[in-house]
Amino acid sequence: MAMSKKQTLSKELIAASSESAILTILKRGENYGYAIIQQVQICSENQMQWTEGMLYPVLHRLEAKGLIVSRWAAGDGGPRRKFYRITAQGRKQLDRHQKEWEIVSKTLRSLSRLCQTWTAK
């Protein structure tokens, strides 16, 4: 069942997927907080609503784990920004996360098909 354009994901599912989403974005290249929020909103078609209050604790946790590193630099004609990039350890963790999400997704699809056969009987 597809979600309507106005419906958003639950906070629990957003929290569970946040590390993978951030690492995926940073795998493409260095980025800063507000741009990460924008990319998530664009890629999710506004169904994942992130705030700075949600993002920055996750970025700090990823940095404490050694999965990302940060540096301060001048923005594009604006104030200094803290830029984040993924580490080699972060890339390995992202690979693990992606495999885990594939298992979850495959299991949910299988369960959905199984439930449809039960209902049809």
C-alpha positions in Angstrom: 0.0 0.0 0.0 1.5 3.3 -1.1 1.6 6.2 1.4 -0.3 9.4 0.5 1.8 12.5 -0.2 0.7 14.1 3.1 1.5 11.0 5.2 5.0 10.8 6.8 6.9 8.0 8.3 6.7 7.3 12.0 9.4 8.8 14.3 10.5 5.3 15.2 11.1 4.3 11.6 12.9 7.6 10.8 15.1 7.1 13.9 15.9 3.5 12.9 16.9 4.5 9.4 18.7 7.8 10.2 22.3 6.4 10.5 22.0 4.6 7.2 20.5 7.6 5.4 23.2 9.9 6.7 26.0 7.5 5.8 24.4 7.0 2.3 24.4 10.8 1.7 27.9 11.2 2.9 29.1 8.3 0.7 28.4 10.6 -2.2 30.7 13.3 -0.7 31.2 15.7 2.1 28.2 17.7 3.2 26.8 19.9 6.0 23.7 19.5 8.3 21.1 21.6 6.6 22.0 20.2 3.1 21.6 16.7 4.5 18.1 17.5 5.8 17.2 18.9 2.4 18.5 15.8 0.5 16.5 13.5 2.8 13.3 15.5 2.2 13.9 15.6 -1.6 14.7 11.9 -1.9 11.8 10.9 0.3 9.4 13.2 -1.5 8.9 15.0 1.8 7.7 11.8 3.6 10.7 11.8 6.0 10.6 15.1 7.9 13.9 15.6 9.6 14.7 18.5 12.0 18.0 19.9 13.2 17.1 18.7 16.6 17.0 15.1 15.3 19.9 15.3 12.9 22.7 16.7 15.0 22.6 14.2 17.8 22.8 11.4 15.2 25.8 13.2 13.5 27.5 13.5 16.9 26.9 9.8 17.6 28.3 8.8 14.2 31.3 10.9 14.8 31.9 9.4 18.3 31.8 6.0 16.7 34.4 7.0 14.2 32.0 6.5 11.2 32.2 10.1 10.1 34.6 13.0 10.7 33.9 16.8 10.6 35.7 20.0 9.8 34.7 23.7 9.9 34.9 25.6 6.6 33.5 28.7 5.0 30.1 28.1 3.3 29.2 29.3 -0.2 29.5 33.0 0.5 27.8 32.5 3.9 28.8 31.7 7.4 31.2 28.9 8.4 29.6 25.5 8.4 30.6 22.1 9.8 31.1 19.7 7.0 30.9 15.9 7.6 32.4 13.1 5.6 32.2 9.3 5.9 35.3 7.3 7.0 36.4 3.9 5.8 34.9 2.4 9.0 31.6 4.3 8.1 31.6 2.8 4.6 31.9 -0.7 6.2 29.1 0.1 8.6 26.9 1.3 5.7 27.5 -1.9 3.8 26.3 -3.8 7.0 23.3 -1.5 7.4 22.3 -2.0 3.7 22.5 -5.8 4.0 20.4 -5.7 7.2 17.8 -3.4 5.6 17.6 -5.8 2.6 16.9 -8.7 5.0 14.1 -6.7 6.7 12.6 -5.6 3.4 12.8 -9.1 1.9 11.2 -10.6 5.1 8.3 -8.0 5.0 7.6 -8.7 1.3 7.6 -12.5 2.0 5.3 -12.0 5.0 3.0 -9.9 2.9 2.8 -12.6 0.2 2.3 -15.3 2.8 -0.5 -13.3 4.5 -2.2 -12.9 1.1 -2.2 -16.6 0.6 -3.7 -17.2 4.0 -6.4 -14.6 3.3 -7.2 -16.2 0.0 -7.8 -19.6 1.5 
